[in-house]
Amino acid sequence: MDSQAISLVRSSFKAVAAVSDGPERLARSFYSILFACSPETREFFPAAMDVQRDRLVAAIAYVVDRLDETDAILEYLAQLGRDHRKYGVTDEHYTAVGNALISALEDFGAELWTEELDSAWRDALAVISAAMMDAANAQDGPPAFTATVIECTQVIKGVAVVRLQLREPFTYRAGQYVSVQVAARPRMWRYLSPATPCDESGVIEFHIRAVSGGWVSPAMVTKTAVGDTWVIGSPIGSLGLPDDDRDLLMIASGTGISALRAQILQLVDQGNTTRKVDVFYSGEYPCDLYDLPLLWKLADKNSWLTVVPVSEEAENPWWHTDEEPLPPIGMKKRITGKVGKIVTASGDWSGRDIQLVGSESMVNSTNFRLRAVGIDVSTVRSDPAH
Ligand SMILES: Cc1cc2nc3c(=O)[nH]c(=O)nc-3n(C[C@H](O)[C@H](O)[C@H](O)COP(=O)(O)OP(=O)(O)OC[C@H]3O[C@@H](n4cnc5c(N)ncnc54)[C@H](O)[C@@H]3O)c2cc1C
């Protein structure tokens, strides 16, 4: 696609987002057209479509923003195509989705819809669906992987660590994420980041926070039992240890630590001695830093690893009555404040490979702070926010 077409696609999509109910209207219209023209596609989606609508708009925004980062976006689309095999999607469905999206966009901006804009969107959708279909069609393994829960522990109120035994061989890069479906919430796939690197014995671990009012995460946290079956899609994501030997700066909030912890454990397995890794592990309250004991243990044994605990609030909430663990000798004390501000005040991070994982607000505000101190944005990596 040429830059003119990319900019047309981007500005027309921004115009949708600029209207207060724009994204919701566009998504409603898209799904109505899709289900009317291709009724069989309704089966891919859950009964309640509200979250699905948000996810559609977020996914389009993510791709549209990166249309000029050719290699990165093609790799992301290929991963997404492989992941979509779990729905039983065929090439015809991609055509139906593309046509429904064009019709919904045209309806949305009827008076501004020009031939040029139409052709720019058709080009973009052709690139997107070709990248997804080619990757999906080139894959011959199972479209999804089943796993049995072997352990489930609530580590703090509302956060569970779930370990599963995969029934088929499954590989992923430490730092990637996967979509997961649990039996209690059929067709409601949610992304989770494995908290451990790929393991030959097929054990995989997830850390899950129950989002208040959420459809799936509260069920995953409170209803999971040993013996349950979970289904896992193909791995996605751009995070992971970089190919070069740059030092790393890792910044996580909440269960975002999973994607980073998997990479740290991989470095430990690889016997890293040279690559320095600084981890800023943040949460709202001190108790949100549930994984600190493990990180401290790793930092104690591996001098290349430094862990800085950060919480926005100085005190735990009333319902958390356990004492805050004291940092072992040689470990950094917890700092109170916003993680982005603390990271940028703590050192010169230029030249580091930087990874940011967590809530949208943490990712955006930390990115903003890093840019403000002159960090080259091309060294900062993050996947769609949690
Ligand atoms: C790349 C990626 C990796 C992820 N990895 C993990 C992980 O390892 N562990 C984990 O626990 N979660 C992770 N998530 C988040 C997870 O996929 C779900 O979005 C989350 O569990 C909420 O699902 P739900 O069905 O309970 O809520 P939904 O039913 O999807 O949402 C209900 C309401 O809650 C809001 N909401 C959704 N998510 C959040 C949130 N995080 N904070 C506040 N409000 C929210 C929605 O906007 C909606 O209004 C990841 C997300 C992404 C994009």
Ligand as a Chemical Component Dictionary entry (heavy atoms), coordinates in Angstrom:
data_LIG
# 
_chem_comp.id                   LIG 
_chem_comp.type                 NON-POLYMER 
_chem_comp.pdbx_formal_charge   0 
_chem_comp.three_letter_code    LIG 
# 
loop_
_chem_comp_atom.comp_id 
_chem_comp_atom.atom_id 
_chem_comp_atom.alt_atom_id 
_chem_comp_atom.type_symbol 
_chem_comp_atom.charge 
_chem_comp_atom.model_Cartn_x 
_chem_comp_atom.model_Cartn_y 
_chem_comp_atom.model_Cartn_z 
_chem_comp_atom.pdbx_ordinal 
LIG C1  C1  C 0 -2.086  -9.147  24.929 1  
LIG C2  C2  C 0 -2.919  -9.385  26.159 2  
LIG C3  C3  C 0 -2.445  -10.214 27.151 3  
LIG C4  C4  C 0 -3.202  -10.400 28.323 4  
LIG N1  N1  N 0 -2.691  -11.192 29.309 5  
LIG C5  C5  C 0 -3.383  -11.317 30.463 6  
LIG C6  C6  C 0 -2.867  -12.109 31.545 7  
LIG O1  O1  O 0 -1.795  -12.719 31.456 8  
LIG N2  N2  N 0 -3.591  -12.172 32.691 9  
LIG C7  C7  C 0 -4.797  -11.514 32.831 10 
LIG O2  O2  O 0 -5.387  -11.592 33.905 11 
LIG N3  N3  N 0 -5.317  -10.775 31.833 12 
LIG C8  C8  C 0 -4.651  -10.677 30.655 13 
LIG N4  N4  N 0 -5.186  -9.948  29.628 14 
LIG C9  C9  C 0 -6.559  -9.383  29.778 15 
LIG C10 C10 C 0 -7.596  -10.480 29.436 16 
LIG O3  O3  O 0 -7.431  -10.891 28.097 17 
LIG C11 C11 C 0 -9.039  -10.001 29.576 18 
LIG O4  O4  O 0 -9.244  -8.856  28.811 19 
LIG C12 C12 C 0 -9.413  -9.701  31.004 20 
LIG O5  O5  O 0 -9.199  -10.871 31.767 21 
LIG C13 C13 C 0 -10.882 -9.281  31.137 22 
LIG O6  O6  O 0 -11.711 -10.295 30.612 23 
LIG P1  P1  P 0 -13.213 -10.440 31.139 24 
LIG O7  O7  O 0 -13.902 -11.375 30.222 25 
LIG O8  O8  O 0 -13.252 -10.756 32.581 26 
LIG O9  O9  O 0 -13.784 -8.984  30.979 27 
LIG P2  P2  P 0 -14.718 -8.486  29.754 28 
LIG O10 O10 O 0 -16.040 -9.172  29.869 29 
LIG O11 O11 O 0 -13.912 -8.727  28.520 30 
LIG O12 O12 O 0 -14.849 -6.985  30.060 31 
LIG C14 C14 C 0 -15.810 -6.494  30.982 32 
LIG C15 C15 C 0 -15.598 -5.048  31.235 33 
LIG O13 O13 O 0 -14.352 -4.857  31.913 34 
LIG C16 C16 C 0 -13.519 -3.975  31.164 35 
LIG N5  N5  N 0 -12.152 -4.529  31.227 36 
LIG C17 C17 C 0 -11.646 -5.529  30.473 37 
LIG N6  N6  N 0 -10.365 -5.773  30.830 38 
LIG C18 C18 C 0 -10.070 -4.912  31.830 39 
LIG C19 C19 C 0 -8.908  -4.692  32.611 40 
LIG N7  N7  N 0 -7.774  -5.401  32.421 41 
LIG N8  N8  N 0 -8.978  -3.726  33.569 42 
LIG C20 C20 C 0 -10.093 -3.004  33.775 43 
LIG N9  N9  N 0 -11.238 -3.178  33.055 44 
LIG C21 C21 C 0 -11.225 -4.112  32.097 45 
LIG C22 C22 C 0 -14.027 -4.040  29.724 46 
LIG O14 O14 O 0 -13.764 -2.821  29.037 47 
LIG C23 C23 C 0 -15.516 -4.237  29.940 48 
LIG O15 O15 O 0 -16.145 -3.000  30.164 49 
LIG C24 C24 C 0 -4.449  -9.766  28.461 50 
LIG C25 C25 C 0 -4.942  -8.960  27.435 51 
LIG C26 C26 C 0 -4.185  -8.773  26.297 52 
LIG C27 C27 C 0 -4.722  -7.874  25.216 53 
# 
loop_
_chem_comp_bond.comp_id 
_chem_comp_bond.atom_id_1 
_chem_comp_bond.atom_id_2 
_chem_comp_bond.value_order 
_chem_comp_bond.pdbx_ordinal 
LIG C1  C2  SING 1  
LIG C2  C3  SING 2  
LIG C2  C26 DOUB 3  
LIG C3  C4  DOUB 4  
LIG C4  N1  SING 5  
LIG C4  C24 SING 6  
LIG N1  C5  DOUB 7  
LIG C5  C6  SING 8  
LIG C5  C8  SING 9  
LIG C6  O1  DOUB 10 
LIG C6  N2  SING 11 
LIG N2  C7  SING 12 
LIG C7  O2  DOUB 13 
LIG C7  N3  SING 14 
LIG N3  C8  DOUB 15 
LIG C8  N4  SING 16 
LIG N4  C9  SING 17 
LIG N4  C24 SING 18 
LIG C9  C10 SING 19 
LIG C10 O3  SING 20 
LIG C10 C11 SING 21 
LIG C11 O4  SING 22 
LIG C11 C12 SING 23 
LIG C12 O5  SING 24 
LIG C12 C13 SING 25 
LIG C13 O6  SING 26 
LIG O6  P1  SING 27 
LIG P1  O7  DOUB 28 
LIG P1  O8  SING 29 
LIG P1  O9  SING 30 
LIG O9  P2  SING 31 
LIG P2  O10 DOUB 32 
LIG P2  O11 SING 33 
LIG P2  O12 SING 34 
LIG O12 C14 SING 35 
LIG C14 C15 SING 36 
LIG C15 O13 SING 37 
LIG C15 C23 SING 38 
LIG O13 C16 SING 39 
LIG C16 N5  SING 40 
LIG C16 C22 SING 41 
LIG N5  C17 SING 42 
LIG N5  C21 SING 43 
LIG C17 N6  DOUB 44 
LIG N6  C18 SING 45 
LIG C18 C19 SING 46 
LIG C18 C21 DOUB 47 
LIG C19 N7  SING 48 
LIG C19 N8  DOUB 49 
LIG N8  C20 SING 50 
LIG C20 N9  DOUB 51 
LIG N9  C21 SING 52 
LIG C22 O14 SING 53 
LIG C22 C23 SING 54 
LIG C23 O15 SING 55 
LIG C24 C25 DOUB 56 
LIG C25 C26 SING 57 
LIG C26 C27 SING 58 
# 
